[in-house]
Structures are given as C-alpha cells and as structure tokens.
Amino acid sequence: MTTQATSSAGQGESTGAETLTVTDNRTGQVYELPIADGTIRATDLRQIRVDDDDFGLMTYDPAFMNTASCRSAVTFLDGERGVLEYRGYPIEQLAEKSTFLEVAYLLVYGDLPTQAQLDAWVGQIADHSGVDENFRRLLEGFRYDAHPMGMLQSAVGALSTYYPEAKDVGDPDVRMEQVIRLIGTVPTLGAWAFRHNQGWPLVYPDASLDYPSNVINMFFNKGGAFEIDPRLARAMDVLLILHADHEQNCSTSAVRSVGSSQADPYSAVAAGVSALYGPLHGGANEAVLRMLKRIKDPKDIPAFMEGVKSGQERLMGFGHRVYKNYDPRARIIKKACDDVFAVTGVNPLLSIAVELEKIALEDEYFVKRKLYPNVDFYSGLIYEALNIPVEMFTVMFAIGRTPGWVAQWLEMIQDKEQKISRPRQVYVGARQRDYTEIGARSS
C-alpha cells in the first residue's frame, strides 16, 4: 500500500479540501480518503478490500499509540513543546491565579466563572460533600490494613446504589447533580479511607473551610484546635489543579469507555479510580520516593546515573509517554516545594532530587533521549512533607482528577458521534477445531 497526501478534490480542481490518496498494491485500486483535523476516519479504511468477502482494512494500534478516540474541547496537550492548557488556559496561569474549584468549574462548564457563579458553585460543592451514614459501616467492613485506593474504588462505585436516579444520564439536571456530588464527596471518601487505615475516628467535612483546607482538615484533624497554614492549603490547591485533567490518559479513557455504555457516572468514575490504582499510571511518584531513599546521599548520584545508563537502574520521574519536553507541571510543582518546605522544613531528599535533575538536564545521554522531569518527580516530596503516606498518593491524585473525569464524561455523553466503546481485534488463535471427547484427549 502506498499513500500520498493531497489538497484537492478530484478533476484537477483545487478546493482546499485535504485528502489522502491510497494505492492498495495488492489490487492496484486507488482510494481517496478525507483528512480532517489531521486525521482520517478509521472506518474509511473499511472500503479497502481484496474482494467482496473481505472485512476491509483495519489499523492495528496496541495501547492507542496513534489513534484518536474522540473529539474533545477539555484539555490541549502538546508534548513536543511542553504545553498544557485547560479549555485553552495555560496551566501556568491557572496554577498561579486560580483555585481548584474555579478550575473545576472551568473544566465542567467550559468557561471561567463570574464571582457570583463561583460563589454558587463553591456552595453547591460544599452542600454535596457529605455522604450517607451507611458509608461508615461500609468502610468499617474493610480490614485495618486495606489499601485506601481500593477502599475509594469500592466507595465511589457504591454511590450509584445510594443515588439510583444517576442512571438517567439523558437528563441534564440529573447529570449535573451527580457531577457536583462527585467533586464534593470524593475528598470525603478518600479522607475516610485514610483515617480507617490509620485507625483514627472519621472527621466530617466542614463547610466553613475552603476546599483544600477542608481536605487537610478531614485528613489530619485529631480533635481540639487545628490550625491550617495557608501556605500548605495553597500548595494543596496547586497540586490538585495540576492533576485536574490530562487529556485521554488511561484512567480518563476508562471513564469514557465505561460511560459509553450509559452506565451511571459513579460507575464510570470508579473505573477511572481502578485504572489510576495501577502502578504504571498513578504510582509513579511513590517509585520516585523509593528511588531517592535508595540513593541516600548526593555523592552516590554519579554511580546511580551510570547504573541507569548501563540498564542496571531505572530513573523514575523522568520522561513521559506524551511529553518530549519539560513537563510544565513539574516546573510549577518544584516552586510549590519551596512554599511547603518553608512551613514543614526541607525534606532531606530534596537535595538528591535537585542534583539528579541537574545531571539529567546536562548529560548528553539523557538530553538525547528527552528525559525531562515530569510532575511525579517532585509531587511525592510535597505529599511526604505533608505527612501523607505513600499509599495515599494515588488517592490525592484521584481527588484532583475527579473534575477532569466528570468533564470528559459529560462531553462524551453529549457527543452524538460517540457509541458504546467496542475496539476491534486481530484474531491470531486456532480456527475450526473439532470437539474431542475428554477420554480421547492427550496431555
């Protein structure tokens, strides 16, 4: 098969329409496929056949390395240039000037809110931050050492049984109520999972606190006077903003895939939590901490880096499936480290992290491979400084990602082109085998 991109529409007359001319070398047949937004329709390849009984040509793309599954207006990501935008707004501006709930509103509605809209939105989130008392018994049913992420996964899925009206995904008002409830309750469920894991009594949400302060309070308040340093609350807000959405990643794709069956949003978001639970998705910052603790001392870094080059070690927190440049979130979170450590004291691992980054950005081996720090390289240091244990890192990630998940789910539900997710396969197994009675089968 040979291909050629053109900008004409037949008969030699240019119309500005972009097409791809494909010659099937098996048959000599020539096909002209429309190009839109830098893509061709995969179903347009179905017309390319050897004969009438042929199913038609498909693309084989494990892990969706080069396949667009949807049109989305939520998040723009340019990995080559290190650009991340929510609804067109650069992540740098949002992290500096906005709040997490303002960003959540932006992701869900598409535009930044007025002050009146933001005040109403914040009130709605606060009103939906509580959960049914039965959830106490649900969480108490888990073992004392149950992983908080597994508990959160179960609790989010269980929300669908408490709000059966959520199944009416065609009703805009019903949809929005569940969206608000998810943004409000996931921090509560996450905090309760954490406190169960620690053996502490549960703390209810406090509507008098802003969103990040409320998260910190539900996590760590052990009774009596509990002061929250505004610098820590702001750092928490920034962390949540940076995790709010990241285009069609594994967990977001899981939310969209489950949601495409018109399952309720709680079931869809529970699928996102499940995907985030995996170490290849949400567990990278934990791996960074393990690496830094194993190095122990900055003087041991050169030997470690030589081990990376020889394949004996892995450099965690560098490189990214999408980014081939410096992850813009890493720059922001590195600055947030300074604000946190001004309150908590400097994490001794920071000096190792800074020296690792310096070497990696100067060493030709790493520069050539475009191994730049990503958001996970510094986020674990902040979580640890806040006394958040490593098993809670993915829960914090899930709290931040919830607005992105629900925004993507809303977009998918309202997209008339979307159908139930059903990928194709290339079958490589046996065919047309005759059944053998069990006594006649060989081992």
N, C-alpha and C positions, 0 to 999 in steps of 0.2 A: 504494500500500500504506500503510495506517495501522496504528499499533501502540498498545497500551495495556498497561502492567504491572499485574497484579492479585495478590492474595494469597489467592485462593480456588480451589476445585477443582470448580466446577460446581454446579448446582442451588441456588445461593444460600447454600450452607452453608460457612462458613469453616473450613478445616482447617489454616491456616498455611502451606500449600504455595504457593510463588511461581510464577506463570506469566506468560507474555507473550501477550496476545491480538493477533492479527494479522489485519487485514482486507485481502484482495487486491482492490484496486479494479478490477482487470481482469475479475474474475469475480464479485465480491461475496461470495466464500467467506470464512468466518471460521475461523481456526485458533488453537488454544491450545497454546503451547509451554512446557514446563517450564523454570524457571530454577534453576540450581544453582551455588553459589559465584559468583554474579554473572555467569554465562554461560548462553547457550543452546547446544545442540548444533547444529553447522553442518548435520549430516545431517538434523536435524528439519525444516530448510527444504526438503528434497527433496520433501516431501509437497505443497508449494505449487506447483500446476501449472495451466496453462491448459487442457490436455487430456491424454488418456492417453498420447499420444506425446511429451509434453513431458518433458525430462530432470528438471525440477524446479529450484527456485530455488537459486542458489549465492551466496556472498559473493565480492566482488572486493576483495582486500586486498594490493596490492603491498607487499613488504618486511615483511609481517606486522605492520602498524602497530597492529592491534587484534584480533589473533587469538591465542588461547592454544592452543599445540600439544601441551601435556602438563599433567598434574598433577605438581607437584614439591614435595618437602619439604626441598630442599637449601638454597636461598637465598631470603630475602624482601627485596624492594626496594620502597620507597615513594619514588618520585622527587619527589612533591609536597612531602613533609615531610623529604626528605634522610635517609632511614633505610636502612641496610644491615645485614642480620643473616645469619649463617651458622648454620643449624639452630636459629634462634631467639636466638642470642647476638649482641649488638650488636658491630659491627666495632670500636668504640672500646675495648670491654673486651678483646677478643681481641688487638688490636694492643698494648695496654698490658701485659697479663698473660700472654699465651700465647706459644708458639713456633710456627714454621711447621709443624713435623712434628706438633705437637699439634693444630693447626688442620686439617692434612691428615687425621689420624685422625678428627676430628670430622666432616669432610665425607664421608668414606668410610663410617664406621660409624653416624653419627647422634648420637653422644653423646661428651662429653669422656672421655678415658681415665683410669683409675686410674694410679698411678705404675708399677705392675707392667706394666700393659698398654702404657703409653707406652714403658717401657724395652724391652719385647719388640718393639714397633713400630719404634722407632729402630734396633734391631739388625737387624731384617728389611730395612729400607730400606738400611742400610749394606751388608748382605750382597748386595744386588741392585744396587749402584751400579756395579759393573764391567761391562764389555762384552767380547764376543769379540774376540780379537786381529785377526781379519779386518777389523774396523771401521777399523783403522789404514789398511789398504790401500784400503778404500772411500773414506775421507776424503782420502787422498793422491791419489786419482784426480781430485779437483776442481782447477780452476785455482787459482793462488795468490791471485787476487783474487775468488774466488767469494763470494757473499754468505752469511754464516753462517746466515741463516734458511733459505735454500734448501738448504744442507747439512744442517741439522737436520731439515727436512721429509723429505729423502731417507733420512736415517739412521733416523728413527723408523719410517718405512714399512718399511725393510729389516729391522727387528727381527722382523717377522712371519715372515721366512724362516729366522730362527735359532731361533724357538720355535714350530714348526708346531702344537704342542698348543694354542696360544692360540685356534685356530679352534673349539675345543669350548666355546663360550660358554655352553652349558647346564650346565656343571659348576661349582658354586660355588667349589670349591678351585682349579680352573684359573683361573677369573676373578680370584680374589684374588691369585694369584701374579703375574699379568700387571699388575694394578693396582700392586702393590708394586714390581715391576720398573720400571714406567714412572716412578714418582715417584723411584726411585733412579737411573735411568740417563739421564733427560733432562738433568740438570745436567752429567753427564759428556760426553754427546754435544754439548751446547751449548758447553762449555768447549773441547773438542777442535776444534770448528768454528772457534771464535775463535782458538785458537792456530795452527791451519793458516793462517788468514787473516793472522796476524801473522808467520808464518814461524818460530814457536817450537816446540821439541820438546814432545811431549804429556806431561801430568802425570796420573798415575793417582789415583783417589780415595783418600783417607786416612781409614780407619775410626776413627782416634783423634780426629778433629775433629768438632765439631758440624756440622750441615747447612750453615748459612750460611758458616761458616769454611771448610768443605770446598769450597764453590763458589768462594770468593775464592781459595783456595789453588790449585785447578785452573786458574783463570783466570790468575793473576799470578805464581805461584812460578817464578822463573828459576834455582833452584838455590841451595844454601847456606842460611844462616839466613834464615828468612822469618817475621817476626812479624806477627800479625794483631791489630790494635787491636780490643778487644772492642766498642767503640762502633760501629765500622764493621760488625762482624759482626751486631750487634743491628739496625742500620739496614737491613742487607740482609734480615734476618729479617722486619722490619716491612714492607718493600717487597713481599716475597713473600706475606705474609699478605694485604696489601691487594689483590693481584692474584689470589688463590686461586680466587675464583668471582664471577660477576656475573650470575646468572640466565640467561635464554635469549638471550644475545648471539649475534652472527654465528658466532663460532668454536664455541661450545657447541652451537648449532643444527646446525652442520656435523657435529660429533661424533655427535650424536643421529641425524641423518639417515643418515649412512653406517652407523652402528651398527645402525640399524633393519633393515638387510639381513642382519644377523647376521654381518657382517664381523668379523674379529678386532679387539681393542681398539687394536692398534698402527696398523692402517689407519685406524680411526676417529679416533684422536688425530692422526695425520698430516694428516687432513682439517682438524682444528682448527688445526694449525700453518699449513696453507695459507691458511685464512681470516684468521688473525692476521697473516700476511705482508702483507696489503693495507694501503695507507696510510690508508684510512678506518677501520680497526679498530685495529691495533697501532702505527701510525706517528705518532700524534698528538703524543707528547712530542718526537719529532725535529722536527716542524714548529714546536713552541713554541720550541725552542732556536734554530732558524733565524730566527724572528721576533725574539727577544731580541737576537741578534747583529746583526741588521739595524738595529734601533733604535739600538744602540751606547751611547747616553747618556740618563740620565733626563730631561734637559732637552728631548729630542726626542719625549718621550711625548705631550704635548698635540697636536702636529701629527699624530702617528701616529693618535691616537684620533679626530681629526677626519676622517682618511682612512678609518677604519673606518666612521664614520657616513655618509660620502658614498659608500661602496661601493668605494673605491679600495684599501682594505686589508682584511685578514682578521685578526680577533682569535682567535688559536689558544689552545687550552687553556681556553676559557670556553664554557659551555653544554654540554649533553649530550642525547643522544636520549631518555634516561629522566629524568634529574634536572632538575627545575624549581626547585631549591633548591640550597644549597651542598652540593656532593658531600662526604659525611662523610669520605671517604678523603683529600680534599685538605687538610682540617684536620690530620689525623694526619701526612701526609707533609710538611707545612710545618714541623711540630715536629721531624720527623726530620732536616730540613735543618740545623737548629741543631746537632744532635749530630754530623753528618758534617763540617760546616764547622769545628767545634771541633778536628777532627783534621787536615783537609786544608787549612784556610784557606778564607776566604769566596770563593765564586765571584763574580766581579765582575758577573755577570749578575743576581745576586740582587736588587740594589738596583733594577734595572729591573723585575724581576718584582713586587717588593713595591709599587712605585709604580703599576704597571699595575693590580694588584689593587685598590689603594686608590681609584683613579679610577673603575674599573668598578663598584665597590660603592657609590659615591656619586653617580655620574652618572645622571640620570633616564633617559637613552636606554638604558643597559644594564640598569638596575634594572627598567624596564618590560618588557624582553624576557627577564627572568630569566636573564641571562648571568652565572652564577656560576663561579668556578674549579672545574675538575674535577681528577681525580687526575693527569692528564698535565701539568698546568701546572707542578708542582714536581718530578715524578719525574725528568725529564730532567736537571735541575740536579744531583740526587744522583748519577745514573749518571755524569755528566761529572766530578763531583768524585772519583768512584771510579776514574777513568781508563778507563771503559768507553766505547768509541767508539759513535757513533750507530747504526751498522749492527747493533750488538749489543743495542740497546734491546728490540727485539721478541723476541729470544732470551730475555732476562731475564724478559720478560712471559710467555713460554711456560713457563719453568721454574716460575714462580709459579702459573700457571693449570692446570698438569697435574693436581693433586689435584681441582680442580673438574671438569675434563673427565672424569676417570675416575669420580668420584662420580655425575655426571649420566649417564654411560654405564651404570654399574651399575643405577641407578634405572630407566633406560629398558628395559634387558634384562629386568628383573624385573616390569615393568608389563604386566599381562595385557591392558590396553586398547590398547597400542601395536602397530601393524602397520608393515610397510615403508612408509617415507615416500613419498607419491605425491600431490603437490599437483594440483589441477585447474587448468584454464586457460580463458580466454575466447578462443576462436578468432576471429581477425579477418582471416584470409587468404582467398585465392580458393577457389572450390569448383567441382567437376565440369568441369574443363577437359579438352579432347580433345588427345591427343598429336599434335604436329606434326612431320613428318619434318624432319631438320636442314636439308635443302636448301630447304625452303619457309618457314623462319623468317626474319622480318625483324629487323633490328638495333634 
